[in-house]
Amino acid sequence: MPTGRRRQTSLGVALLCFVLAAAPAAAQPAQKIIFDTDFAFPPQDDSMALFFVLNSPELDVLGITTVAGNRSLNVGTADVLKLLEVTGRADIPVYEGAAAPLLHVGTAWDTKVHGGWFSNPPAPAPPGGFAAKKAAERQGAVDYLVQTVRAHPKQVTILALGPLTNIAMAMRMDTGFAANVKQLVIMGGAVAALPDGAGNHTPNAEFNFYVDPEAAQIVLRSGIPILLSPLNVSRKARFTKEWYDRIVVADTPITRLIREHLGPRFAKRPETVMLMYDQVAAVSLVAPSLVKTVDYFVDVDANPGANYGVSVGGPEIWPGGEGARKMQVQTDLDWDRFIRLYIERVTAPARPRR
């Protein structure tokens, strides 16, 4: 080939490489997720996690399913309907799920400690009154979960932030459900074999798993790919007035809600520290590299007694733990990058509806 043509070819190739390098990368399709929650208005962690999710373009929220846990089912549903209306996201459908655990019956002790899962009276009005136009769908949460996963096999991630009752019921309804879920990201459990592994509801049991141990055991043994966000990592995510102040500098529907509901708490007690439970699980969907994990076999004790609802985990199967399945368990996080990303998303202008 003549020298001149070689030079022209080389220049052409170089120019093409430059153009390709300069062009923006093709956008990845948003992850299809279902947000399963025992919801309540902030400062509860489910709502603080939802704020992040609503402002993350990487996530396509197909629907929100409610379950009894931190509050009753009626309260959780009323609160999430109102919050979606206030934040301009009434386009996201809400489906009511289980009003009680599979088997667990509340005792006198449960009425004295955290949670409203053991009864379901009519909900009081959320802050600002009930949603004016937004209502729950007629279809129930379990039917919705089964139908949606069937319609999108291996494409739907479920972000499970409360007791796992809805998920376990979906598995019972459809034997193919577990095989067709892409991934379960669960906030739940506390692994004693890892640092910071004590419980937060009983000495060894974490609240979500304690409320419905039978459901937790069914789900963890299902074989679905699971990313477990236990108390171990939540205890490293400490939300203080410093971070609150950085959020409320912005003025959006979300930050106004945070200011209205967290402001009085920090004004009264500036030293308040709030652990970020569900927020860690939510951020993991967008930036998994911010959280360290180990592969552990994890199971849940569903035998009534002192260890009811306790999660047990280890790097290998142990005697009596033959039902445990291997999953990714979060152990630590890059706090500086995590909190910067969380604040960036929560303070961003509202995303346009899809």
The 8 nearest C-alpha neighbors of each residue, nearest first, counted from 0:
[[1, 2, 5, 4, 3, 6, 8, 7],
 [2, 0, 4, 3, 5, 6, 7, 8],
 [1, 3, 5, 4, 6, 0, 7, 8],
 [4, 2, 6, 5, 1, 7, 0, 8],
 [3, 5, 7, 6, 1, 2, 8, 0],
 [6, 4, 2, 8, 3, 7, 9, 1],
 [5, 7, 9, 3, 4, 8, 10, 2],
 [8, 6, 4, 10, 9, 5, 11, 3],
 [9, 7, 11, 5, 10, 6, 4, 12],
 [10, 8, 6, 12, 11, 7, 13, 5],
 [11, 9, 13, 7, 8, 12, 14, 6],
 [12, 10, 8, 14, 9, 13, 7, 15],
 [11, 13, 15, 9, 14, 10, 8, 16],
 [12, 14, 10, 16, 11, 15, 9, 17],
 [13, 15, 17, 11, 16, 12, 10, 18],
 [14, 16, 12, 18, 17, 13, 11, 19],
 [17, 15, 13, 19, 14, 18, 20, 12],
 [16, 18, 14, 20, 15, 19, 21, 13],
 [19, 17, 21, 15, 20, 16, 22, 14],
 [20, 18, 16, 22, 21, 17, 15, 23],
 [19, 21, 17, 18, 22, 16, 23, 15],
 [20, 22, 18, 19, 17, 23, 16, 24],
 [23, 21, 19, 20, 18, 24, 17, 25],
 [24, 22, 25, 21, 20, 19, 26, 18],
 [23, 25, 26, 22, 27, 20, 21, 19],
 [26, 24, 27, 23, 22, 28, 19, 20],
 [25, 27, 24, 28, 23, 29, 57, 56],
 [26, 28, 29, 25, 57, 24, 30, 56],
 [29, 27, 26, 30, 57, 58, 31, 59],
 [28, 30, 57, 58, 59, 31, 27, 56],
 [31, 29, 58, 59, 57, 32, 28, 155],
 [30, 32, 59, 155, 60, 156, 29, 58],
 [33, 31, 156, 60, 155, 157, 61, 59],
 [32, 34, 157, 62, 61, 63, 60, 158],
 [33, 35, 63, 158, 64, 36, 157, 32],
 [36, 34, 64, 159, 63, 65, 158, 160],
 [35, 37, 65, 160, 161, 38, 66, 34],
 [38, 36, 66, 161, 68, 67, 65, 69],
 [37, 39, 75, 36, 45, 79, 46, 78],
 [38, 40, 75, 78, 43, 46, 41, 70],
 [39, 41, 46, 43, 78, 42, 38, 82],
 [42, 40, 43, 46, 260, 47, 39, 257],
 [41, 43, 261, 44, 40, 260, 47, 46],
 [44, 42, 41, 45, 46, 39, 40, 47],
 [43, 45, 47, 46, 277, 48, 42, 276],
 [46, 44, 48, 47, 38, 43, 277, 49],
 [45, 47, 49, 48, 44, 41, 40, 43],
 [46, 48, 44, 50, 45, 49, 41, 278],
 [49, 47, 278, 45, 46, 51, 50, 277],
 [48, 50, 52, 46, 51, 47, 53, 45],
 [51, 49, 47, 53, 48, 52, 345, 46],
 [52, 50, 345, 49, 48, 54, 53, 344],
 [51, 53, 49, 55, 54, 50, 48, 281],
 [54, 52, 50, 51, 55, 49, 350, 60],
 [53, 55, 52, 51, 344, 350, 56, 345],
 [54, 56, 52, 57, 53, 58, 51, 344],
 [57, 55, 58, 54, 29, 59, 350, 53],
 [56, 58, 29, 55, 30, 285, 59, 28],
 [59, 57, 30, 29, 56, 55, 60, 31],
 [58, 60, 31, 29, 30, 32, 61, 57],
 [61, 59, 32, 62, 33, 58, 31, 34],
 [62, 60, 33, 32, 59, 31, 91, 63],
 [61, 63, 92, 33, 60, 91, 93, 34],
 [62, 64, 34, 93, 33, 35, 94, 92],
 [65, 63, 35, 94, 140, 93, 95, 34],
 [64, 66, 36, 95, 96, 37, 35, 76],
 [67, 65, 37, 96, 97, 72, 36, 98],
 [66, 68, 72, 116, 71, 98, 37, 99],
 [69, 67, 116, 37, 70, 114, 115, 162],
 [70, 68, 114, 115, 37, 116, 67, 71],
 [71, 69, 115, 68, 114, 116, 74, 75],
 [70, 72, 67, 115, 116, 119, 74, 73],
 [71, 73, 67, 75, 98, 66, 74, 76],
 [74, 72, 122, 76, 71, 75, 77, 121],
 [73, 75, 122, 77, 71, 76, 72, 78],
 [76, 74, 38, 72, 78, 39, 73, 77],
 [75, 77, 73, 79, 78, 74, 65, 72],
 [78, 76, 74, 80, 75, 79, 73, 81],
 [79, 77, 81, 75, 76, 80, 39, 125],
 [78, 80, 82, 76, 81, 77, 83, 75],
 [81, 79, 77, 83, 78, 82, 133, 130],
 [82, 80, 130, 84, 78, 79, 83, 129],
 [81, 83, 79, 85, 84, 80, 78, 86],
 [84, 82, 88, 89, 86, 80, 81, 85],
 [83, 85, 89, 81, 87, 82, 86, 88],
 [86, 84, 82, 83, 87, 81, 252, 88],
 [87, 85, 83, 252, 84, 88, 82, 253],
 [86, 88, 84, 85, 89, 83, 349, 90],
 [89, 87, 83, 90, 86, 84, 91, 352],
 [88, 90, 84, 83, 91, 87, 133, 92],
 [89, 91, 88, 92, 352, 87, 83, 84],
 [90, 92, 89, 62, 88, 93, 61, 60],
 [93, 91, 62, 90, 63, 136, 94, 135],
 [94, 92, 63, 135, 64, 62, 136, 91],
 [95, 93, 140, 64, 136, 139, 135, 63],
 [96, 94, 65, 140, 139, 64, 76, 93],
 [95, 97, 140, 66, 65, 139, 165, 64],
 [96, 98, 66, 99, 165, 67, 164, 95],
 [97, 99, 67, 72, 66, 96, 119, 71],
 [100, 98, 97, 67, 116, 117, 101, 118],
 [101, 99, 211, 102, 103, 164, 210, 97],
 [100, 102, 103, 164, 99, 211, 214, 213],
 [103, 101, 100, 104, 213, 211, 99, 212],
 [102, 104, 100, 211, 101, 105, 210, 212],
 [105, 103, 102, 106, 117, 100, 99, 210],
 [104, 106, 117, 109, 103, 107, 110, 108],
 [107, 105, 108, 109, 104, 110, 117, 111],
 [106, 108, 110, 109, 111, 105, 112, 104],
 [107, 109, 106, 111, 110, 112, 105, 113],
 [110, 108, 106, 111, 112, 107, 105, 113],
 [109, 111, 107, 108, 112, 106, 105, 113],
 [112, 110, 109, 108, 107, 113, 114, 106],
 [113, 111, 109, 110, 114, 108, 200, 115],
 [112, 114, 111, 69, 115, 109, 110, 200],
 [115, 113, 69, 70, 116, 68, 112, 109],
 [114, 116, 70, 71, 69, 117, 68, 118],
 [115, 117, 68, 67, 71, 118, 114, 70],
 [116, 118, 105, 115, 99, 104, 119, 71],
 [119, 117, 116, 120, 71, 115, 99, 98],
 [118, 120, 71, 72, 73, 121, 98, 117],
 [121, 119, 122, 118, 73, 71, 74, 72],
 [122, 120, 73, 119, 123, 74, 71, 72],
 [123, 121, 74, 73, 120, 124, 77, 119],
 [122, 124, 125, 121, 74, 77, 129, 128],
 [123, 125, 128, 129, 122, 126, 127, 77],
 [124, 126, 128, 78, 129, 127, 123, 77],
 [127, 125, 128, 124, 129, 40, 78, 81],
 [128, 126, 125, 129, 124, 81, 130, 85],
 [129, 127, 124, 125, 126, 130, 81, 131],
 [128, 130, 124, 125, 81, 131, 77, 127],
 [129, 131, 81, 133, 132, 80, 84, 128],
 [130, 132, 129, 133, 81, 84, 128, 134],
 [133, 131, 130, 134, 84, 89, 129, 80],
 [132, 134, 130, 80, 131, 89, 84, 135],
 [135, 133, 132, 136, 80, 130, 93, 92],
 [134, 136, 93, 94, 137, 95, 92, 133],
 [135, 137, 138, 94, 93, 134, 92, 139],
 [138, 136, 139, 135, 94, 95, 134, 93],
 [137, 139, 136, 94, 143, 140, 142, 95],
 [138, 140, 95, 94, 142, 141, 96, 143],
 [139, 141, 96, 94, 143, 95, 64, 142],
 [140, 142, 144, 169, 143, 139, 165, 145],
 [143, 141, 145, 144, 139, 140, 146, 138],
 [142, 144, 140, 146, 141, 145, 147, 139],
 [143, 145, 141, 147, 142, 146, 140, 148],
 [146, 144, 142, 148, 143, 147, 169, 149],
 [145, 147, 143, 149, 144, 148, 142, 150],
 [148, 146, 150, 144, 149, 145, 143, 151],
 [147, 149, 151, 150, 145, 152, 146, 144],
 [148, 150, 146, 147, 152, 151, 145, 179],
 [149, 151, 147, 148, 152, 146, 145, 154],
 [152, 150, 148, 154, 149, 147, 153, 155],
 [151, 153, 179, 154, 149, 148, 150, 180],
 [154, 152, 181, 179, 180, 155, 151, 148],
 [153, 155, 181, 151, 152, 31, 156, 180],
 [156, 154, 31, 181, 32, 180, 153, 148],
 [157, 155, 32, 182, 181, 183, 31, 158],
 [156, 158, 33, 183, 32, 159, 184, 34],
 [157, 159, 184, 34, 35, 33, 183, 185],
 [160, 158, 35, 185, 157, 161, 184, 36],
 [159, 161, 36, 186, 35, 277, 185, 158],
 [162, 160, 37, 36, 207, 159, 68, 163],
 [161, 163, 207, 164, 211, 208, 68, 210],
 [162, 164, 166, 214, 215, 165, 161, 167],
 [163, 165, 167, 214, 166, 162, 100, 168],
 [166, 164, 168, 167, 163, 141, 97, 96],
 [165, 167, 169, 163, 168, 164, 170, 218],
 [166, 168, 170, 164, 214, 169, 165, 218],
 [169, 167, 171, 165, 170, 166, 164, 172],
 [168, 170, 172, 166, 141, 171, 167, 145],
 [171, 169, 167, 173, 168, 172, 176, 174],
 [170, 172, 168, 169, 173, 174, 167, 176],
 [171, 173, 169, 170, 168, 174, 145, 141],
 [174, 172, 170, 176, 175, 171, 169, 145],
 [173, 175, 176, 170, 171, 172, 177, 178],
 [176, 174, 173, 178, 177, 179, 170, 149],
 [177, 175, 173, 179, 170, 178, 174, 145],
 [178, 176, 179, 180, 223, 175, 170, 221],
 [177, 179, 175, 176, 180, 223, 222, 153],
 [178, 180, 152, 153, 176, 177, 181, 148],
 [181, 179, 153, 177, 182, 155, 178, 148],
 [180, 182, 153, 155, 154, 156, 179, 224],
 [183, 181, 156, 224, 180, 225, 223, 157],
 [182, 184, 225, 157, 156, 185, 158, 226],
 [185, 183, 226, 158, 225, 227, 159, 157],
 [186, 184, 159, 227, 187, 228, 183, 160],
 [185, 187, 228, 160, 229, 277, 280, 227],
 [188, 186, 229, 207, 185, 208, 228, 205],
 [187, 189, 229, 205, 310, 208, 230, 190],
 [188, 190, 196, 230, 229, 205, 198, 310],
 [189, 191, 196, 192, 193, 311, 312, 310],
 [192, 190, 196, 193, 197, 189, 311, 194],
 [191, 193, 190, 313, 312, 194, 196, 311],
 [192, 194, 191, 190, 196, 195, 231, 330],
 [195, 193, 196, 231, 192, 191, 330, 190],
 [196, 194, 231, 197, 193, 234, 230, 191],
 [195, 197, 191, 190, 189, 231, 194, 193],
 [198, 196, 203, 195, 191, 189, 202, 199],
 [197, 199, 203, 204, 205, 202, 201, 200],
 [200, 198, 205, 201, 204, 206, 202, 197],
 [201, 199, 206, 205, 198, 204, 202, 209],
 [200, 202, 204, 203, 198, 199, 205, 206],
 [201, 203, 198, 204, 197, 200, 199, 205],
 [202, 204, 198, 197, 201, 309, 205, 306],
 [205, 203, 198, 309, 201, 308, 200, 209],
 [204, 206, 198, 188, 199, 200, 208, 189],
 [205, 207, 209, 200, 208, 210, 204, 199],
 [208, 206, 162, 161, 210, 209, 187, 205],
 [207, 209, 212, 308, 210, 211, 206, 205],
 [210, 208, 308, 206, 212, 207, 211, 204],
 [209, 211, 207, 208, 206, 162, 212, 100],
 [210, 212, 100, 214, 213, 209, 208, 162],
 [213, 211, 308, 215, 301, 208, 209, 214],
 [214, 212, 216, 301, 215, 211, 217, 101],
 [213, 215, 217, 164, 167, 216, 211, 212],
 [216, 214, 212, 218, 213, 217, 163, 208],
 [215, 217, 299, 213, 219, 214, 218, 220],
 [218, 216, 214, 220, 215, 219, 167, 221],
 [217, 219, 221, 215, 220, 216, 167, 214],
 [218, 220, 216, 221, 217, 215, 298, 324],
 [219, 221, 217, 218, 324, 222, 216, 323],
 [222, 220, 218, 219, 223, 217, 177, 324],
 [221, 223, 220, 224, 324, 177, 219, 178],
 [224, 222, 221, 177, 225, 182, 178, 180],
 [225, 223, 182, 222, 183, 326, 226, 181],
 [226, 224, 183, 326, 182, 223, 184, 227],
 [225, 227, 184, 327, 328, 326, 183, 185],
 [226, 228, 328, 185, 229, 225, 184, 327],
 [227, 229, 186, 329, 280, 185, 187, 328],
 [230, 228, 188, 187, 189, 231, 186, 227],
 [229, 231, 233, 189, 232, 234, 188, 196],
 [232, 230, 195, 196, 229, 233, 234, 330],
 [231, 233, 330, 331, 234, 235, 230, 229],
 [234, 232, 230, 276, 236, 235, 231, 275],
 [233, 235, 232, 236, 231, 230, 274, 237],
 [234, 236, 233, 232, 237, 331, 332, 231],
 [237, 235, 233, 275, 234, 274, 238, 334],
 [236, 238, 274, 273, 235, 272, 275, 239],
 [237, 239, 273, 272, 274, 242, 236, 275],
 [240, 238, 272, 241, 242, 271, 237, 243],
 [239, 241, 243, 242, 244, 269, 265, 238],
 [242, 240, 244, 239, 243, 245, 238, 246],
 [241, 243, 245, 244, 240, 239, 238, 246],
 [242, 244, 240, 246, 245, 241, 247, 239],
 [245, 243, 241, 242, 246, 247, 240, 248],
 [244, 246, 242, 243, 248, 247, 241, 342],
 [247, 245, 243, 244, 248, 346, 342, 249],
 [246, 248, 249, 244, 254, 245, 258, 243],
 [247, 249, 246, 245, 244, 250, 254, 346],
 [250, 248, 247, 346, 246, 251, 254, 245],
 [249, 251, 254, 255, 248, 247, 252, 346],
 [250, 252, 254, 253, 255, 249, 348, 346],
 [253, 251, 255, 86, 254, 256, 85, 250],
 [254, 252, 256, 251, 255, 86, 257, 50],
 [253, 255, 257, 251, 256, 247, 252, 250],
 [254, 256, 258, 252, 257, 253, 251, 259],
 [257, 255, 259, 253, 254, 258, 260, 252],
 [258, 256, 254, 260, 255, 259, 261, 253],
 [257, 259, 262, 255, 256, 261, 260, 247],
 [260, 258, 256, 257, 262, 261, 255, 263],
 [259, 261, 257, 258, 262, 256, 41, 42],
 [262, 260, 264, 258, 257, 263, 259, 42],
 [261, 263, 258, 265, 264, 259, 260, 266],
 [264, 262, 266, 265, 261, 267, 260, 259],
 [265, 263, 267, 261, 262, 266, 268, 269],
 [264, 266, 269, 268, 262, 267, 263, 240],
 [267, 265, 263, 264, 268, 269, 262, 261],
 [266, 268, 264, 265, 263, 269, 262, 271],
 [267, 269, 265, 270, 271, 266, 264, 263],
 [270, 268, 265, 271, 266, 240, 267, 264],
 [269, 271, 268, 272, 240, 239, 265, 267],
 [272, 270, 269, 268, 239, 265, 273, 240],
 [273, 271, 239, 238, 237, 270, 274, 240],
 [274, 272, 238, 237, 275, 239, 271, 236],
 [273, 275, 237, 236, 238, 276, 234, 233],
 [274, 276, 236, 278, 233, 277, 237, 273],
 [275, 277, 233, 278, 279, 274, 44, 186],
 [278, 276, 280, 279, 44, 48, 45, 186],
 [277, 279, 48, 281, 280, 276, 275, 282],
 [280, 278, 282, 277, 281, 276, 283, 275],
 [279, 281, 283, 277, 278, 282, 228, 186],
 [282, 280, 278, 283, 279, 284, 48, 277],
 [281, 283, 279, 284, 285, 280, 286, 278],
 [284, 282, 287, 286, 280, 281, 285, 279],
 [285, 283, 282, 281, 286, 287, 280, 184],
 [284, 286, 282, 283, 287, 57, 281, 55],
 [287, 285, 283, 288, 289, 284, 282, 290],
 [288, 286, 283, 289, 290, 284, 285, 282],
 [287, 289, 290, 286, 291, 283, 333, 332],
 [290, 288, 333, 287, 332, 286, 337, 291],
 [289, 291, 332, 288, 331, 287, 333, 329],
 [292, 290, 331, 329, 330, 332, 289, 288],
 [293, 291, 329, 328, 330, 327, 290, 294],
 [292, 294, 328, 327, 295, 329, 330, 291],
 [293, 295, 327, 326, 328, 325, 314, 292],
 [296, 294, 314, 313, 325, 326, 297, 312],
 [295, 297, 325, 324, 312, 323, 313, 314],
 [298, 296, 312, 323, 311, 324, 295, 325],
 [297, 299, 323, 311, 310, 216, 312, 219],
 [300, 298, 310, 216, 309, 308, 301, 311],
 [299, 301, 308, 309, 302, 307, 310, 306],
 [302, 300, 212, 213, 307, 308, 299, 303],
 [301, 303, 300, 307, 304, 306, 308, 212],
 [304, 302, 307, 301, 305, 306, 300, 308],
 [305, 303, 307, 306, 302, 301, 308, 300],
 [304, 306, 307, 303, 201, 302, 309, 308],
 [307, 305, 309, 304, 308, 300, 203, 204],
 [308, 306, 303, 304, 301, 309, 300, 302],
 [307, 309, 209, 212, 208, 300, 204, 301],
 [308, 310, 204, 306, 300, 307, 299, 203],
 [311, 309, 299, 188, 298, 189, 190, 300],
 [312, 310, 298, 297, 190, 299, 309, 191],
 [313, 311, 297, 296, 190, 295, 298, 192],
 [312, 314, 295, 315, 296, 192, 297, 316],
 [313, 315, 295, 296, 294, 316, 312, 293],
 [316, 314, 313, 296, 317, 295, 312, 325],
 [315, 317, 320, 321, 296, 313, 318, 323],
 [316, 318, 320, 319, 315, 321, 313, 323],
 [319, 317, 320, 321, 316, 315, 322, 323],
 [318, 320, 321, 317, 322, 316, 323, 298],
 [321, 319, 317, 322, 318, 323, 316, 298],
 [320, 322, 323, 319, 316, 318, 317, 324],
 [323, 321, 320, 220, 324, 298, 319, 316],
 [322, 324, 298, 297, 296, 320, 321, 220],
 [325, 323, 296, 220, 297, 326, 322, 219],
 [324, 326, 296, 295, 294, 297, 323, 327],
 [327, 325, 225, 294, 295, 226, 328, 296],
 [326, 328, 294, 226, 293, 292, 227, 225],
 [329, 327, 227, 292, 293, 226, 294, 228],
 [330, 328, 292, 228, 291, 232, 331, 227],
 [329, 331, 232, 292, 291, 231, 328, 293],
 [332, 330, 291, 232, 290, 329, 235, 333],
 [333, 331, 290, 334, 289, 291, 232, 330],
 [334, 332, 289, 336, 335, 337, 290, 331],
 [333, 335, 337, 332, 336, 338, 236, 235],
 [336, 334, 337, 338, 333, 339, 340, 332],
 [337, 335, 339, 334, 338, 333, 340, 289],
 [336, 338, 334, 340, 335, 339, 333, 341],
 [337, 339, 341, 340, 335, 336, 334, 342],
 [340, 338, 336, 342, 341, 337, 343, 335],
 [341, 339, 343, 337, 338, 342, 336, 344],
 [340, 342, 338, 344, 339, 343, 345, 337],
 [343, 341, 345, 339, 344, 340, 346, 246],
 [344, 342, 340, 341, 346, 345, 339, 347],
 [345, 343, 347, 341, 342, 346, 54, 51],
 [344, 346, 342, 51, 347, 343, 50, 341],
 [347, 345, 344, 343, 249, 342, 246, 254],
 [346, 348, 344, 345, 343, 349, 54, 251],
 [349, 347, 350, 251, 346, 54, 345, 344],
 [348, 350, 347, 351, 54, 251, 86, 252],
 [349, 351, 54, 348, 352, 53, 56, 55],
 [352, 350, 353, 349, 88, 348, 87, 54],
 [353, 351, 350, 88, 90, 87, 349, 91],
 [352, 351, 59, 350, 90, 56, 60, 91]]
